[in-house]
C-alpha cells in the first residue's frame, strides 16, 4: 500500500448526500477480485449513458477534474452495502482522500485499509472546501496527515481528528498484510522454536 503523507491536488466537488457504495461502483462490476481496473467504472451510472457515452455534466467527466485526487462530498458518504470494491474503484481512479461531514462506518474503515484518507470536518469547513473545489483545477487543496490539517487554495486551514493507529498505518503504507510482515522476525523465531520442540508437527 502506498504511503499517505501530504497530498496537494485537484479536489472535485460532489455535494450529493448519501452517496452509497452502489453509486460508487455498481453491482455488475463486483465480479472481479482484482483491485485494479475499477476506476473506469467509478460512479458508472452517473458518468455514462446507457450506451456508454460520457455525460458531460458529471464532475469527473469535466476537463478540470479528470485528474482529481480529492473528493469533497456531501454527508454520509459510502453508505449502503459493505463492498470493498468502492475504495478500490476510488483509488484506481486516483482518489486518495475524501472529505465529508460523515461516512458510513464500514466504508470509512475500508478506506484506511486501501490507502485512502477519509477526513471528517464540520459542515462549515466542508462548505468552504466545496466552494474552493468549484474553482477548478487551479485551486489545489493540501491534505497533511502528519499535521492533521486540510488547507484550501487560499490558505484557510482546518484541523481534523484521526485514530492514531490508522494514522500510523497510512503514514507508513501498512495494510493488514504489511502489519503482519512487520512481525516476520517474531513469526520466524516462533516457527523455529516450534519445529525444534515438536519435530513431528
C-alpha positions in Angstrom: 0.0 0.0 0.0 1.3 3.4 -0.9 2.1 5.8 2.0 -0.1 8.8 2.6 1.9 11.7 4.0 1.0 15.1 2.3 -1.2 15.4 -0.7 -1.7 18.6 -2.8 -4.1 18.0 -5.6 -7.3 18.9 -7.5 -10.4 18.5 -5.5 -13.7 17.5 -7.2 -16.9 18.9 -5.6 -19.6 16.3 -5.2 -22.2 17.9 -2.9 -24.7 15.0 -3.1 -25.7 13.5 0.3 -26.0 9.7 1.0 -23.7 8.6 -1.9 -23.8 4.9 -1.4 -21.4 2.2 -2.5 -23.6 1.1 -5.3 -23.4 4.6 -6.7 -19.6 4.5 -6.3 -19.2 1.1 -8.1 -22.4 -0.6 -9.3 -23.0 -4.2 -8.5 -22.3 -5.5 -12.0 -18.6 -4.7 -11.6 -18.2 -6.7 -8.4 -17.2 -10.0 -10.1 -13.5 -9.2 -10.0 -11.3 -9.8 -7.0 -8.6 -7.5 -8.5 -8.1 -4.1 -7.0 -7.1 -2.6 -10.4 -9.2 -1.7 -13.4 -12.3 -0.5 -11.5 -11.5 3.2 -11.9 -13.1 3.4 -15.3 -16.4 2.3 -13.8 -16.3 4.6 -10.8 -19.7 6.3 -10.5 -20.6 4.5 -13.7 -24.3 5.2 -13.7 -23.6 9.0 -13.2 -20.7 9.2 -15.6 -22.1 7.3 -18.6 -25.3 7.0 -20.6 -26.8 3.5 -21.2 -24.8 3.2 -24.4 -21.5 4.0 -22.7 -21.1 7.7 -23.7 -19.8 10.2 -21.1 -22.3 12.5 -19.5 -20.6 15.9 -19.9 -22.2 17.4 -16.8 -20.8 14.9 -14.4 -18.0 16.4 -12.4 -15.3 13.7 -13.1 -16.0 14.0 -16.9 -15.2 17.7 -16.9 -11.7 18.5 -18.0 -10.8 20.4 -14.8 -11.5 17.3 -12.7 -10.3 14.3 -14.7 -7.1 14.2 -12.6 -8.8 14.8 -9.3 -7.2 13.2 -6.3 -9.5 14.6 -3.6 -13.3 14.4 -3.4 -15.3 17.0 -1.3 -18.6 15.2 -0.7 -21.9 15.6 1.0 -23.0 13.9 4.2 -23.0 10.2 4.9 -20.6 9.2 2.1 -20.1 5.5 1.4 -23.4 4.3 2.9 -25.2 1.1 1.8 -23.5 -2.2 1.3 -20.1 -3.0 2.7 -18.4 -3.7 -0.7 -14.6 -3.1 -0.5 -14.7 -2.6 -4.3 -15.8 1.0 -3.5 -12.5 2.2 -2.2 -10.7 0.1 -4.8 -12.6 2.0 -7.6 -11.8 5.4 -6.0 -8.1 4.5 -5.6 -7.8 3.1 -9.1 -9.3 6.4 -10.5 -6.7 8.3 -8.5 -8.7 9.5 -5.5 -6.5 9.4 -2.3 -8.7 11.5 0.0 -12.4 12.0 0.6 -13.6 14.9 2.7 -17.1 14.9 4.1 -19.1 15.7 7.3 -19.6 12.0 7.9 -19.0 8.5 6.5 -20.6 5.1 6.8 -18.5 3.1 9.3 -17.6 0.1 7.1 -16.6 2.3 4.1 -14.7 4.6 6.5 -12.6 1.7 7.8 -12.1 0.1 4.3 -10.6 3.4 3.1 -7.8 3.2 5.6 -7.1 -0.4 4.6 -6.7 0.6 1.0 -4.6 3.8 1.2 -7.4 6.4 1.1 -7.7 9.0 3.8 -11.3 9.8 4.8 -11.4 13.2 6.5 -14.4 14.2 8.7 -14.9 18.0 9.0 -17.7 20.1 10.3 -20.3 21.4 7.8 -18.9 25.0 7.7 -15.4 23.7 6.8 -16.7 21.3 4.1 -18.7 24.2 2.7 -15.6 26.3 2.4 -13.7 23.5 0.7 -16.6 22.7 -1.6 -16.6 26.3 -2.8 -12.9 26.1 -3.2 -13.1 22.9 -5.2 -15.7 24.5 -7.5 -12.9 26.9 -8.8 -11.5 24.0 -10.9 -8.0 22.6 -11.5 -6.2 25.8 -10.5 -7.5 25.6 -6.9 -5.3 22.9 -5.2 -6.2 21.6 -1.7 -3.5 20.3 0.6 -4.1 17.5 3.0 -1.3 17.0 5.6 -1.9 13.7 7.5 1.1 14.2 9.9 -0.2 17.7 10.9 -3.9 16.6 10.5 -4.8 19.6 8.5 -6.7 20.4 5.3 -5.7 23.7 3.7 -7.7 25.4 0.9 -6.1 27.1 -2.1 -6.4 30.5 -0.4 -4.7 29.3 2.8 -7.6 28.5 5.1 -6.7 25.6 7.3 -8.9 23.1 9.1 -7.8 20.5 11.6 -9.2 17.0 11.7 -9.1 14.0 14.0 -7.8 10.6 13.1 -7.3 7.4 15.0 -3.5 7.2 15.9 -3.2 3.6 14.8 -4.9 4.3 11.4 -2.7 7.3 11.0 0.4 5.2 11.7 -0.7 2.7 9.1 -1.4 5.3 6.4 1.8 7.2 7.0 3.8 4.0 6.7 1.8 2.4 3.9 0.8 -0.6 6.1 -2.3 -2.6 5.2 -3.2 -5.8 7.1 -0.6 -7.8 5.2 2.1 -5.1 5.8 1.3 -5.1 9.5 1.7 -8.9 9.7 5.0 -8.7 7.8 6.3 -6.3 10.4 6.1 -9.3 12.8 8.1 -11.6 10.4 11.2 -11.9 12.6 9.0 -12.9 15.6 7.0 -15.3 13.4 10.1 -16.9 12.1 11.6 -17.3 15.6 8.4 -19.0 16.8 8.4 -21.4 13.8 12.0 -22.3 14.5 11.2 -22.9 18.2 8.1 -24.9 17.4 9.9 -27.1 14.8 12.6 -27.9 17.4 10.2 -28.6 20.2 7.7 -30.5 18.0 9.5 -32.0 15.1 6.6 -34.3 14.3 4.2 -31.4 13.8 
